[in-house]
Amino acid sequence: MAIEFGEFKGNKVMTIRKDENDRYPFTFGKTKAKLIVENFDAIKQFAEEE
């Protein structure tokens, strides 16, 4: 997994890629990062569902 930090319109962002050739990376800023952290248990449960 590759993680990159950058900037978008003057705001810090984080980009997560499955690998170096990932065509559809996941990019988010600090506001969404805080929401992810606050709701981590629900997100983890969702990801583990069949």
SULMO-V41751 format. One record per backbone hydrogen bond with DSSP energy under -0.5 kcal/mol. CO is the residue of the C=O (numbers start at 1). NH is the residue of the N-H. E is the energy in kcal/mol with one decimal. If there is no record, write none. Layout:
# SULMO-V41751
{{CO;NH;E} {CO;NH;E}}
This chain:
# SULMO-V41751
{{2;17;-2.8} {4;15;-3.0} {6;13;-2.0} {8;11;-1.8} {11;8;-2.7} {12;30;-0.6} {13;6;-2.4} {14;28;-2.2} {15;4;-2.6} {16;26;-2.5} {17;2;-2.0} {19;22;-1.6} {25;27;-0.6} {26;16;-2.8} {28;14;-2.8} {29;33;-2.1} {30;34;-2.4} {31;35;-1.6} {32;36;-2.4} {33;37;-2.3} {34;38;-2.5} {35;39;-1.5} {37;40;-1.2} {39;43;-2.3} {40;44;-2.9} {41;45;-2.3} {42;46;-2.2} {43;47;-2.4} {44;48;-1.6} {45;49;-0.7} {46;49;-0.9}}
